[in-house]
Amino acid sequence: MENDANPHSTLNQPMDQNVIQNNKLGCRKLHLTNILNDPVHNENLEKTLENVNLKDVVFILANCWASVSTLLINTSRGKICFPILLILKLKKCSN
């Protein structure tokens, strides 16, 4: 039986999983830190969670994205761009 796996699987994944995982973990950590450091609502966790709005979430995501290292972004971009360039080069040679 032939291997049906896509040889260009990186083309289907627009962002490297390390970058996504780094962002998710950073967002969770920052969100929990904000909850635990809130002196007004620290008695009632449910009320604190209800007071989180879209602005807070966007701010947390922006801070986490800013903390992703340039090296990690460049590495993930290299994993994505190389197969695309290779395919384009092969198509150009076949024409």
Beta strands, then each sheet from edge to edge (+ up, - down):
end
